């Protein structure tokens, strides 16, 4: 239903590394990367999820060439807008929906989840868990509404399968590229990918057989994951947004200014020293207001 953007990332990383070894400059790397994206999109037959990954990667590569490109979050937003303007029917494609929401989970929820994990866990594992949880959490509502079930075994399955996925991705690209001109090389690449694929199938079967690995939802319960994800996004927004209320301390210079003004007002002249012209305490306000120590009741009609 959806091809992970990791497929494209692995192909780009390998291709750009080879181009860098050959001495290609920054703009040349961007051109090589865009050509690789186009080839991969064509090979995968224009799948909606691949289109999302391809347009997003193209925007990032243009940023590499110009030095002023969008970051990951802006690139995702721009890619979604461009694709929906070009083909509004993509909004109804489940593969496109899953690709967009999973990528958003990786970019928004992934870092927050990784930082919330204990520091004693290695950083690479924390990032892997954060990205996996972020992608699964945001994809869960679409899966629940469409299929009426939620997978609880996805986290261990993805964590175990992640290191096994890179090899078949690259070997598959090699097989597709060499099949028209050197079938023997394509067959060799496929045979080399067999052990990785067998291991991935074993992990998938093991995870599917775990007790409670999948929970069926019926009726209004299908919308439960939507509420859970919205609460998680709200918690992340509250943590990161400077506009939401939170407890904060005044900067040191502001605190000194406020304290000095309070001390100055405490040393202001006593009652009767404030004249109609303001005397020496004009900073206390208009002349008809009571000064420090004066009886407020005398000023109330």
C-alpha positions in Angstrom: 0.0 0.0 0.0 2.8 2.4 0.8 6.5 2.4 -0.1 8.6 3.8 2.8 10.7 6.9 2.1 13.6 4.9 3.5 13.7 3.1 0.2 14.4 6.3 -1.6 16.8 7.5 1.1 18.9 4.3 0.8 19.1 4.6 -3.0 20.0 8.3 -2.8 22.6 7.7 -0.1 24.3 5.1 -2.2 24.2 7.1 -5.4 25.3 10.3 -3.9 28.1 8.6 -2.1 29.4 7.2 -5.3 29.1 10.5 -7.0 30.9 12.2 -4.1 33.7 9.7 -4.4 34.0 10.5 -8.1 34.5 14.2 -7.2 31.1 15.6 -8.2 30.4 19.1 -6.7 27.4 20.2 -4.7 25.2 21.2 -7.6 26.3 18.1 -9.5 25.2 16.0 -6.5 21.8 17.6 -6.6 21.4 16.8 -10.3 22.5 13.2 -9.7 20.1 12.9 -6.9 17.1 14.2 -8.9 17.9 11.8 -11.7 18.0 8.9 -9.2 14.6 10.1 -7.8 13.1 10.1 -11.3 14.4 6.6 -12.1 13.1 5.2 -8.9 9.7 6.8 -9.4 9.5 5.3 -12.9 10.7 1.8 -11.7 8.0 1.8 -9.0 5.3 2.8 -11.5 4.3 6.1 -10.0 2.9 4.8 -6.8 1.3 7.6 -4.7 3.6 7.0 -1.8 6.7 7.1 -4.1 5.4 10.3 -5.6 5.3 11.9 -2.2 8.8 10.7 -1.4 10.1 11.8 -4.8 8.7 15.3 -4.7 9.9 15.8 -1.1 13.4 14.5 -2.0 13.5 16.8 -5.1 12.7 19.8 -2.9 15.4 18.9 -0.5 17.9 18.3 -3.3 17.1 21.7 -4.8 17.9 23.1 -1.4 21.3 21.3 -1.5 22.0 23.0 -4.9 21.0 26.5 -3.9 21.8 26.4 -0.2 18.3 27.8 0.7 16.0 24.8 0.4 13.2 23.8 2.8 13.8 21.6 5.8 12.1 18.2 6.2 8.8 19.5 7.6 8.5 22.3 5.1 9.5 19.9 2.3 6.7 17.5 3.3 4.1 20.3 3.5 5.1 21.7 0.1 5.2 18.2 -1.5 1.7 17.5 -0.3 0.4 20.8 -1.6 2.1 20.4 -5.0 0.8 16.8 -5.5 -2.8 17.6 -4.4 -2.9 20.6 -6.7 -1.6 18.4 -9.6 -3.9 15.5 -8.8 -6.6 16.0 -6.1 -7.6 12.3 -6.3 -4.5 11.4 -4.4 -6.2 12.6 -1.2 -8.4 9.4 -1.4 -5.5 7.0 -2.0 -4.7 5.1 1.2 -1.0 4.7 0.2 -0.7 8.5 -0.1 -2.4 9.0 3.2 -0.2 6.5 5.0 2.9 7.9 3.4 2.1 11.5 4.4 1.0 10.8 8.0 3.8 8.4 8.7 6.4 10.9 7.5 4.8 13.6 9.6 5.0 11.3 12.6 8.7 10.7 12.0 9.4 14.4 11.6 7.2 15.8 14.4 6.7 13.0 17.0 9.9 11.0 16.4 12.4 13.5 17.9 10.1 14.2 20.9 9.7 10.5 21.6 13.4 9.8 21.3 14.2 12.7 23.7 11.7 11.3 26.2 13.4 7.9 26.4 16.0 7.4 29.2 19.6 8.5 28.4 21.0 5.2 29.3 19.6 3.8 26.1 22.0 4.2 23.2 21.2 7.1 21.0 20.8 5.0 17.8 18.2 2.8 19.5 16.4 5.8 20.9 16.2 7.4 17.5 15.0 4.2 15.9 12.3 3.7 18.5 11.2 7.3 18.2 10.9 7.2 14.5 9.1 3.9 14.5 6.7 5.0 17.2 6.1 8.3 15.5 5.3 6.7 12.1 3.1 4.0 13.6 1.2 6.4 15.9 0.3 8.8 13.1 -0.6 6.0 10.6 -2.7 4.1 13.2 -5.9 6.3 12.7 -6.0 5.7 8.9 -5.4 2.0 9.4 -8.1 1.7 12.1 -10.7 3.6 10.1 -10.0 1.6 7.0 -9.4 -1.9 8.3 -10.9 -1.8 11.8 -7.7 -3.1 13.5 -4.6 -1.8 15.2 -1.3 -3.6 15.2 0.6 -3.7 18.5 3.4 -5.9 17.1 4.5 -3.3 14.6 7.1 -1.7 16.9 9.2 -4.9 17.6 8.7 -6.0 14.0 10.0 -2.7 12.5 12.9 -2.4 15.0 14.1 -5.9 14.1 13.4 -5.5 10.4 15.0 -2.1 10.0 18.6 -3.3 9.8 17.6 -6.1 7.3 15.8 -3.8 4.9 18.7 -1.8 3.4 20.4 -4.7 1.6 17.4 -5.8 -0.4 16.6 -2.2 -1.3 20.0 -1.6 -2.9 20.1 -5.1 -4.5 16.7 -4.7 -5.9 17.7 -1.4 -7.6 20.8 -3.1 -9.0 18.7 -6.0 -10.3 16.2 -3.6 -12.0 18.9 -1.5 -13.6 21.0 -4.4 -14.9 18.2 -6.8 -16.0 17.8 -5.3 -19.6 21.6 -5.4 -20.3 23.0 -8.1 -18.0 20.5 -10.6 -16.8 23.1 -12.6 -15.0 24.0 -9.6 -12.8 20.3 -9.1 -12.0 20.0 -12.8 -11.0 23.0 -12.5 -8.8 21.6 -9.5 -7.1 18.4 -11.2 -6.5 20.1 -14.3 -5.0 22.2 -12.1 -2.7 19.0 -10.5 -1.5 17.4 -13.8 -0.6 18.9 -14.2 2.9 17.7 -10.7 3.9 14.2 -11.3 2.5 13.9 -14.7 4.3 14.9 -13.0 7.6 12.3 -10.3 7.1 9.6 -12.8 6.4 10.6 -14.7 9.6 10.4 -11.5 11.6 7.0 -10.7 10.1 5.6 -14.1 10.9 7.0 -14.0 14.4 5.4 -10.6 15.1 2.1 -11.6 13.6 2.0 -14.6 16.0 2.5 -12.6 19.2 -0.4 -12.7 21.6 -2.4 -9.5 21.2 -0.4 -8.5 18.3 -3.5 -7.1 16.6 -6.5 -5.6 18.2 -9.8 -5.5 16.3 -12.0 -2.3 16.6 -15.6 -2.0 15.7 -18.1 0.8 15.4 -17.2 4.1 17.1 -14.1 2.5 18.6 -12.4 2.9 15.3 -12.0 6.6 16.0 -10.2 6.0 19.3 -6.7 6.1 17.7 -7.6 9.5 16.2 -8.2 10.9 19.7 -5.0 9.4 21.0 -2.9 10.8 18.2 -4.5 14.2 18.6 -3.7 14.3 22.3 -0.1 13.3 21.5 0.3 16.1 19.0 -1.2 18.6 21.4 1.3 17.5 24.1 4.2 17.9 21.6 2.9 21.3 20.5 2.5 22.5 24.1 6.0 21.5 24.8 7.5 23.2 21.8 5.3 26.2 21.1 6.3 29.5 22.8 2.8 30.8 22.5 1.1 28.3 24.8 1.1 29.1 28.6 3.9 27.7 30.5 5.9 28.6 33.6 8.9 30.8 32.7 11.5 32.9 34.5 12.2 36.5 33.7 15.6 37.2 32.1 18.2 38.5 34.5 18.3 42.0 33.1 14.5 42.4 33.2 14.4 41.1 36.8 17.0 43.6 37.9 15.1 46.4 36.2 11.8 45.5 37.9 13.6 45.1 41.3 15.3 48.5 40.9 12.0 50.2 40.1 10.4 48.6 43.2 13.2 49.8 45.4 12.9 53.3 44.0 9.2 53.4 44.7 9.8 52.2 48.2 12.2 55.1 48.7 9.6 57.6 47.3 8.6 60.7 49.5 6.1 60.1 52.2 2.5 61.3 52.3 2.1 65.0 51.4 5.4 65.3 49.6 3.7 64.8 46.2 2.5 68.2 45.1 0.3 69.2 42.2 3.4 69.6 40.1 4.6 66.1 40.9 7.5 67.2 43.1 10.3 64.8 42.8 8.2 61.7 42.3 6.7 62.2 38.8 7.2 58.5 38.0 4.5 57.6 40.5 1.7 58.6 38.0 -0.6 61.6 37.6 -0.5 64.2 40.5 -4.0 63.4 41.8 -3.1 59.8 42.5 -2.0 58.8 46.1 1.7 58.2 46.7 3.2 55.5 48.8 2.0 55.7 52.4 -1.0 57.9 51.6 -4.5 57.0 52.7 -6.3 55.9 49.6 -9.7 56.6 51.1 -9.0 60.4 51.0 -8.8 60.2 47.2 -12.1 58.4 46.8 -15.1 60.9 46.3 
